[in-house]
Amino acid sequence: MTQGKLPKSPKPWWNHDCSRAEKQKKRAWGIFRRYPTEANLIEFKRARSQARRIRRESQRIWNEKVFPTSWQRAIVIPIAKPGKDPQDAGNYRPVALTSCLCKLMERMVNARLVYCLEEKGTFSPFQSGFRHHRSTIDNILLLETSIREAFVRNQHLVSIFFDMEKAYDRTWRYGILKDLYHLGFRGNLPVFIQNFLKTRVFQVRVGSTLSRDFYQREGVPQGSVLSVVLFILKINDIVKQLPLTVKGTLFVDDFQISCSSANMSTIERQLQIAIRKITDWTNSNGFVISNQKTICMHFCRKRGLHPDPEITLNGVALPARGVYTVFTLLKVLKLEHFVVMKCSGDPNLPQE
């Protein structure tokens, strides 16, 4: 797994708007030094005044613990999923439009929060979603390594891919604040997050028509910069529910577990124990696992016919997506493209 250095801790009130204003001020000062005309002097004073005003406004919002009401509103535009029936309301993906100024403030809080969480080692090492120097390639390589090790030992490997129903909309808000408190967060940061989560209002826009106001009682806001990290923080403990014989990886809400053994009944028993612990955890934390979209895959080097693993979720048998041999694995996991992509920017590596 790749590791990287943590970024420097940002100022608690600094955001991208402050950075842009500072750059404009420095650029105007550089132009004035080279060409000390009256027009350039006026431009420098204007940029300096704007930078000071933005810094003061950011500090005031942070220190006074205020959260404008307009920042709690969103316009939701439904986008139809490709290849789905547009007559079914469940086949639309909501895209939320929120305040640009709120997003700037969210980026500041997000940078501070991520730095503190990474420094404390809060995130699971198997969580690769939206983390510094981490990507889906880490999870793919972990699964691919487990499969190849099972092939070398002439064993079966069964992997289960879970799907969370409306994961963001079901996230437990009080659970997020409770986790932040247990992690030792005090002061303005948790207060900002509390104000950010409560009293969320949205309207649905279709064409030029707006619906009435709807209130979001639970979940994290759609389309917000801060929502992803808060969701990752809440779902972080799901990996801790796994027994030692079962491995797991996370990419935000995409959860995968796997178990290998020479005996299929052993795999079924261990995965069933893991599923029971996972469902107990999701029920106590407000999440719901979709029976229809959760599937299991069987990887095996042995030739011949093999019965599908019999694993149930909430009393419903999980569908098995065939048996994958070593030859099928080589076709499915085409990693050459990612290796070339990673190495193409390194001048020390030989090129063809």
Number of C-alpha atoms within 10 A of each C-alpha: 13 8 8 8 7 13 12 9 13 14 11 17 19 21 22 13 17 21 14 13 20 19 14 19 22 15 14 20 20 14 16 18 11 9 12 12 11 10 10 18 17 13 18 21 14 14 21 18 13 17 20 14 14 19 18 14 13 19 15 13 15 20 13 9 14 12 16 11 11 11 16 19 21 23 20 21 18 16 13 17 13 9 7 11 12 13 9 9 10 11 16 17 13 16 15 19 16 20 14 10 10 18 19 18 21 20 17 22 26 22 20 19 22 22 17 16 15 15 13 10 10 14 18 18 12 18 25 22 18 14 14 15 13 17 16 14 13 18 21 14 14 15 19 15 12 17 26 18 14 20 19 10 12 15 19 22 26 23 23 22 16 20 19 18 15 13 20 19 17 18 23 22 22 13 14 22 19 14 15 20 12 9 13 7 16 11 9 15 17 18 16 18 21 15 16 21 21 17 15 20 18 22 19 19 15 12 7 5 8 13 12 8 13 13 12 15 15 18 22 25 25 19 17 18 18 24 21 19 18 23 22 21 20 19 24 19 15 18 22 13 18 20 13 10 13 18 20 22 23 22 19 19 19 14 20 21 21 24 23 29 17 14 11 19 12 13 24 19 13 18 26 16 15 22 21 15 16 18 18 12 17 15 11 9 17 16 20 16 19 15 19 12 13 18 20 21 19 22 22 22 22 15 9 6 7 12 9 16 18 16 20 16 16 12 8 10 14 20 19 18 11 13 21 17 17 16 9 12 16 12 9 10 11 10 14 9 8 11 10 10 11 10 13 13 9 10 8 8 9 8 8 3
